[in-house]
Amino acid sequence: MQIITRTIQFETKGFNHIVDITPDVQSQLSEAQLNEGNILISAIGSTTGITTLEFEPGLVKSDVHEMFEQFAPYGKGYRHNATWGDDNGAAHLRSMLTGTSLTIPFVDGRLILGTWQQIVFIDFDTRPRQRKVVVQLTGK
């Protein structure tokens, strides 16, 4: 059994910017040359999210944004904003709802995902950022 830890870095635009990181995660798995096990994908930051969805324009450009605006709208007078003098209270709440990590099994060196299922990173913050995702592979 081996444990291999790697990182993926990229820039985001904020405000629910959704990035399909499936190819990057699969690339890390391929480079590790592991056959079977689990891969943990963990976003670094308290205004981020990691989840799966079908990475298609209707969801990515509209539906996801509308859903989060219902649960934690931007521009609301959050106490977090008053405490820290910033404007990203909604981003922290959205991160909490989505979660910042995900574990996916792999077999034969391939992620076990559904046909239309992609791994996505979501940046909920209110400005562009340099982001980092830790990928930790456990397997043989």
PyMOL commands that set and color helices and strands:
alter all, ss='L'
color gray80, all
select helices_A, chain A and resi 22-32+57-71+79-84+89-98
alter helices_A, ss='H'
color red, helices_A
select strands_A, chain A and resi 2-12+17-20+37-43+48-53+101-107+110-111+118-123+129-139
alter strands_A, ss='S'
color yellow, strands_A
deselect
rebuild
show_as cartoon
